[in-house]
Amino acid sequence: MVSRRSRTAAFGLAAIAVAAIGAWQLTSPDPRPQDYWADAGKPDIANGERVFWAGGCASCHAAPGATGDALKVLAGGRALTSPFGTFHIPNISADPQAGIGSWTLADFGNAMIRGVAPGGTHLYPSFPYGSYARLSKRDVNDLFFYLKTLPASSYLALPHELRFPFNIRMAVGFWKFLYFDDRPRVELTSADDRVKRGQYLVEGPGHCGECHTPRNALGGFEKDKWLAGGPSPEGKGSIPDITPGGEIGSWSEGDLANYLETGFTPDFDSAGGAMVEVQQNMAHLPKADLEAIAAYLKAVPAR
């Protein structure tokens, strides 16, 4: 005859097993299926280049100090310091061994919008897929084929240097469960097409919130402080509030668009720090896109 204690223990073990299976299902990698990417269409390389500049790909993946054509050699290698350790930026050039030259569109797309590497492992959110999740299928497709036109590099980036428990990739699944989704960062009522385009650019490829929104101890955004500035995610200095209640609140839409195009503020100062590279990337975008970004920044809630 089975004792009450034995039955209780058995029920307890069963409950733990069910909880473990549930946790696994909630936090395991969740890529889009292959057929999701089958109808992406013929790539538009010119649009792919626009997405490249909007997404700031060169700012992380080109060599430090690169200029001109060297910005398009995406060999990686930069060290990104953080409270969790040091992330070493990977090679995303067309090299089939060191880079992503052997990747399919599905491999690339799932890395970009789902944070899942080929082979089905979680990518660390130092790669801003939390923002790129908002990219359209068309833009992902166009960017992928644009990257294929750029030079290959055989440079192999160093592995990440992360403290325990942040070096356990499966733990990223719990982070995704808590913080990862593709919904709009803010709900804007009566937004016209220009503001909607600006929202797409800022919240998606531009990933402006990755620096301009404060984070909690686990690296998740403080959602009620969208674009409100705070400590630099790299641990040095601070990032300004770019809502209408912040340092640039008195700037007009024209001032904002001009700053993104030229790097000059309304009082004839110039972009500094990490914003230099961001501005140089944004300067490649059509004026209409810069004006859309400005319109969106004037429309978000003041913090």
MIZADO-624995 format. One record per residue (C-alpha): x, y, z; residue in one letter. Coordinates in pm, whole numbers, padded with zeros to 5 digits, always signed. Example, Ala and Ser with C-alpha at 12.3 -4.5 7.8 and 13.67 -1.06 7.14 Angstrom:
+01230-00450+00780A+01367-00106+00714S
***
This chain:
+00000+00000+00000M+00140+00342-00103V+00179+00580+00190S+00041+00935+00193R+00397+01067+00210R+00492+00870-00102S+00187+00996-00290R+00265+01354-00188T+00623+01314-00306A+00506+01167-00636A+00261+01451-00690F+00535+01700-00605G+00776+01547-00857L+00502+01544-01121A+00425+01910-01055A+00795+01998-01087I+00815+01805-01414A+00507+01981-01554V+00645+02320-01447A+00981+02241-01606A+00816+02140-01933I+00605+02455-01928G+00908+02672-01860A+01094+02503-02145W+00808+02566-02386Q+00775+02930-02280L+01146+03007-02305T+01272+02788-02590S+01378+02954-02920P+01080+03037-03141D+01191+03102-03501P+00954+03167-03787R+00904+02856-04005P+01087+02833-04336Q+00773+02896-04540D+00720+03230-04362Y+01007+03370-04571W+00909+03202-04898A+00703+03495-05029D+00949+03774-04942A+00969+03869-05310G+01243+03997-05537K+01497+04192-05331P+01528+04567-05378D+01899+04629-05322I+01858+05009-05305A+01605+04971-05027N+01837+04719-04860G+02105+04986-04844E+01860+05232-04686R+01775+04973-04421V+02150+04915-04371F+02206+05281-04285W+01886+05315-04083A+01984+05007-03882G+02333+05133-03806G+02491+04803-03911C+02832+04960-03976A+02842+05129-03636S+02881+04793-03465C+03008+04554-03731H+03271+04765-03913A+03617+04812-03766A+03655+05094-03511P+03738+05419-03687G+03641+05285-04031A+03538+05543-04290T+03430+05541-04653G+03417+05201-04818D+03570+05039-04508A+03235+05091-04334L+03096+04818-04556K+03350+04556-04445V+03141+04404-04166L+03412+04195-04002A+03303+04265-03645G+03550+04255-03360G+03443+04551-03151R+03411+04492-02777A+03083+04604-02622L+03114+04637-02247T+02806+04602-02028S+02712+04527-01666P+02680+04161-01771F+03028+04127-01923G+03186+04197-02260T+03014+04114-02588F+03238+04078-02894H+03057+04188-03210I+03047+03909-03471P+03144+03907-03836N+02834+03950-04057I+03020+03979-04386S+02958+03749-04682A+03239+03512-04581D+03081+03163-04560P+03293+03046-04264Q+03368+03354-04053A+03057+03550-04151G+02702+03482-04266I+02775+03392-04628G+02628+03045-04587S+02308+03167-04418W+01969+03145-04584T+01711+03423-04576L+01530+03226-04304A+01850+03206-04097D+01905+03579-04129F+01542+03673-04078G+01507+03467-03764N+01822+03623-03621A+01690+03971-03701M+01331+03948-03581I+01330+03650-03343R+01679+03655-03189G+01744+03296-03293V+02072+03182-03450A+02098+02914-03721P+02085+02585-03535G+01819+02714-03297G+02003+02884-03011T+01912+03216-02851H+02110+03524-02948L+02202+03767-02674Y+01999+04090-02682P+02320+04293-02715S+02216+04241-03078F+01908+04466-03084P+01658+04216-03220Y+01419+04348-02956G+01387+04648-03188S+01451+04474-03520Y+01151+04251-03442A+00942+04532-03590R+01111+04511-03931L+00889+04422-04222S+00957+04102-04413K+01037+04314-04719R+01301+04516-04537D+01463+04203-04390V+01474+04046-04736N+01619+04357-04899D+01882+04402-04627L+01990+04039-04649F+02056+04057-05021F+02223+04396-04990Y+02467+04251-04735L+02555+03982-04988K+02689+04253-05220T+02941+04377-04959L+03302+04255-04918P+03374+03930-04735A+03614+03914-04441S+03769+03605-04284S+03817+03769-03943Y+03690+03556-03655L+03553+03752-03362A+03639+03652-03006L+03378+03469-02796P+03175+03671-02549H+03316+03712-02197E+03014+03704-01968L+02975+03642-01597R+02766+03359-01457F+02469+03322-01497P+02464+03550-01803F+02688+03308-01991N+02405+03052-02001I+02224+03107-02330R+01910+02925-02224M+01862+03198-01964A+01805+03438-02255V+01476+03258-02308G+01354+03386-01971F+01464+03736-02067W+01264+03708-02389K+00961+03583-02198F+00975+03893-01980L+01071+04162-02231Y+01065+04053-02596F+00771+04137-02822D+00706+04322-03147D+00425+04551-03035R+00455+04931-03072P+00658+05091-02795R+00396+05364-02760V+00037+05392-02878E-00014+05712-03076L-00368+05828-03144T-00448+06005-03470S-00098+05943-03609A-00071+06033-03978D+00134+05837-04230D+00444+06046-04168R+00438+05985-03793V+00373+05615-03852K+00675+05599-04080R+00881+05774-03814G+00758+05529-03552Q+00864+05238-03770Y+01210+05385-03825L+01272+05481-03461V+01123+05175-03293E+01243+04928-03559G+01559+04960-03768P+01681+05278-03598G+01659+05101-03257H+01688+05442-03087C+01538+05312-02765G+01825+05069-02715E+02032+05362-02589C+01776+05631-02510H+01547+05424-02283T+01655+05334-01928P+01676+04967-01832R+01617+04766-01518N+01867+04533-01351A+01796+04256-01603L+01846+04479-01905G+01478+04517-01990G+01333+04854-02091F+01146+05058-01834E+00842+05083-02058K+00694+05393-01897D+01019+05582-01969K+01039+05528-02344W+01318+05749-02490L+01356+05929-02155A+01733+05884-02142G+01942+05747-01859G+02275+05576-01793P+02462+05452-02098S+02402+05077-02148P+02781+05043-02182E+02824+05182-01832G+02996+05512-01916K+02819+05847-01916G+02452+05911-01981S+02216+05925-02276I+01979+06223-02317P+01602+06232-02299D+01479+06279-02659I+01109+06311-02581T+00936+06652-02600P+01004+06689-02226G+01379+06646-02258G+01689+06830-02367E+01569+06869-02725I+01210+06946-02638G+01241+07304-02764S+01367+07192-03106W+01126+07210-03399S+01069+06922-03637E+01289+07107-03884G+01565+07137-03624D+01552+06764-03555L+01556+06667-03923A+01843+06906-03992N+02043+06765-03700Y+02004+06411-03835L+02107+06530-04180E+02400+06757-04091T+02499+06685-03729G+02445+07049-03629F+02214+07159-03349T+01997+07475-03371P+02262+07666-03170D+02541+07550-03405F+02686+07287-03174D+02751+06945-03328S+02681+06581-03250A+02923+06419-03010G+03007+06082-02861G+02829+05775-02995A+02576+06000-03168M+02837+06098-03427V+02818+05757-03593E+02440+05744-03559V+02403+06081-03729Q+02643+05982-04006Q+02431+05674-04072N+02105+05870-04066M+02244+06124-04312A+02222+05855-04582H+01842+05837-04550L+01601+06033-04769P+01497+06371-04628K+01140+06244-04602A+01253+05972-04361D+01442+06221-04146L+01133+06441-04133E+00924+06136-04037A+01162+06056-03750I+01137+06418-03634A+00756+06409-03649A+00747+06093-03441Y+00986+06233-03177L+00759+06535-03139K+00454+06307-03106A+00576+06069-02832V+00473+06137-02471P+00696+06384-02286A+00893+06234-01998R
***
